[in-house]
Amino acid sequence: YLPPDDYRLRFVPGAGYGEEYYNNRTTLAAADPVTLGLGDLVTNVDAALESGGRITGRVTGADTGLPLANIYVTLYNRNNNFVDSEFTNAAGVYTFTNLISDTYRLAFDDFYEGYIEEYYSDRASLSVADPLPVTPGVTLNNIDAVLDRGGRFTGRVTAAAGGAPQANVSVSAYSTDGFFATSTSSNVQHRRSTANT
């Protein structure tokens, strides 16, 4: 039992159907309010769920042409808000299901093999990523990505006076426009290496 108020309802179904809000709306803000007074029983607050849309594709390496497993794929909606994420499988394939009607964007990140982050389709940032309009029951196939392997640089950290090797020195890399790119620290051999730069 709820106190009197105007309520908005969200319907999160199981496999095969897309999430929606009352009354056939795609966001909470757009949902039709249901007014509930003291002692009220409001009937016929129904929902007819539509089959969800799907986005699927394959991620490969530009240097080898081989599929890349464990690439972190992130799905954003038209407002660039996070929707969902998953890792590619051993065949480099990812799939997002049960999607409501919206326009989506994708990001591809590698945490293990040194490939450079990119956005669909081969874009440098989320704001310029190609939009992917999804409608109920429709699958967008072949939304693929080919990732470039990043470069690396390496060196040795020593004291200016006497040249003694210095371990555990934090080393950060910044792009030409001043944005942080990556960081590491000098290792037990007193060397440092940064990747994906």
Solvent accessible surface area in square Angstrom, and as a share of the most:
residue,aa,sasa,rsa
1,Y,273,1.04
2,L,109,0.54
3,P,90,0.56
4,P,66,0.42
5,D,83,0.43
6,D,74,0.38
7,Y,52,0.20
8,R,110,0.40
9,L,63,0.31
10,R,141,0.52
11,F,50,0.21
12,V,100,0.57
13,P,34,0.21
14,G,55,0.53
15,A,97,0.75
16,G,42,0.41
17,Y,101,0.39
18,G,6,0.06
19,E,41,0.19
20,E,14,0.06
21,Y,23,0.09
22,Y,38,0.14
23,N,71,0.37
24,N,99,0.51
25,R,99,0.36
26,T,61,0.36
27,T,62,0.36
28,L,97,0.48
29,A,92,0.71
30,A,54,0.42
31,A,3,0.02
32,D,40,0.21
33,P,69,0.43
34,V,20,0.11
35,T,93,0.54
36,L,30,0.15
37,G,23,0.22
38,L,156,0.78
39,G,86,0.83
40,D,76,0.39
41,L,156,0.78
42,V,62,0.35
43,T,84,0.49
44,N,122,0.63
45,V,39,0.23
46,D,98,0.51
47,A,43,0.33
48,A,87,0.68
49,L,65,0.32
50,E,84,0.38
51,S,57,0.37
52,G,10,0.10
53,G,0,0.00
54,R,94,0.34
55,I,0,0.00
56,T,20,0.12
57,G,6,0.06
58,R,101,0.37
59,V,0,0.00
60,T,17,0.10
61,G,0,0.00
62,A,53,0.41
63,D,80,0.41
64,T,74,0.43
65,G,49,0.47
66,L,113,0.56
67,P,47,0.29
68,L,18,0.09
69,A,43,0.33
70,N,77,0.39
71,I,2,0.01
72,Y,58,0.22
73,V,0,0.00
74,T,7,0.04
75,L,0,0.00
76,Y,47,0.18
77,N,29,0.15
78,R,137,0.50
79,N,96,0.49
80,N,66,0.34
81,N,82,0.42
82,F,123,0.51
83,V,59,0.34
84,D,66,0.34
85,S,29,0.19
86,E,56,0.25
87,F,92,0.38
88,T,5,0.03
89,N,80,0.41
90,A,91,0.71
91,A,49,0.38
92,G,0,0.00
93,V,49,0.28
94,Y,2,0.01
95,T,37,0.21
96,F,3,0.01
97,T,65,0.38
98,N,51,0.26
99,L,10,0.05
100,I,35,0.18
101,S,42,0.27
102,D,20,0.10
103,T,26,0.15
104,Y,3,0.01
105,R,46,0.17
106,L,0,0.00
107,A,3,0.02
108,F,0,0.00
109,D,26,0.14
110,D,11,0.06
111,F,121,0.50
112,Y,142,0.54
113,E,99,0.45
114,G,17,0.16
115,Y,5,0.02
116,I,70,0.36
117,E,83,0.37
118,E,14,0.06
119,Y,30,0.11
120,Y,36,0.14
121,S,44,0.29
122,D,104,0.54
123,R,104,0.38
124,A,97,0.75
125,S,44,0.28
126,L,32,0.16
127,S,86,0.56
128,V,87,0.50
129,A,4,0.03
130,D,39,0.20
131,P,71,0.45
132,L,11,0.05
133,P,90,0.57
134,V,3,0.02
135,T,71,0.41
136,P,47,0.29
137,G,50,0.48
138,V,70,0.40
139,T,42,0.24
140,L,39,0.19
141,N,89,0.46
142,N,115,0.59
143,I,16,0.08
144,D,60,0.31
145,A,6,0.04
146,V,81,0.46
147,L,0,0.00
148,D,74,0.38
149,R,114,0.42
150,G,12,0.12
151,G,42,0.40
152,R,184,0.67
153,F,90,0.38
154,T,86,0.50
155,G,15,0.14
156,R,135,0.49
157,V,32,0.18
158,T,56,0.33
159,A,32,0.25
160,A,118,0.92
161,A,94,0.73
162,G,85,0.82
163,G,35,0.34
164,A,51,0.40
165,P,51,0.32
166,Q,67,0.30
167,A,40,0.31
168,N,130,0.67
169,V,54,0.31
170,S,88,0.57
171,V,30,0.17
172,S,51,0.33
173,A,14,0.11
174,Y,137,0.52
175,S,52,0.33
176,T,154,0.89
177,D,100,0.52
178,G,52,0.50
179,F,141,0.59
180,F,121,0.50
181,A,52,0.40
182,T,28,0.16
183,S,57,0.37
184,T,44,0.26
185,S,57,0.36
186,S,1,0.01
187,N,72,0.37
188,V,119,0.68
189,Q,115,0.51
190,H,52,0.23
191,R,103,0.38
192,R,55,0.20
193,S,49,0.32
194,T,3,0.01
195,A,41,0.32
196,N,56,0.29
197,T,61,0.36
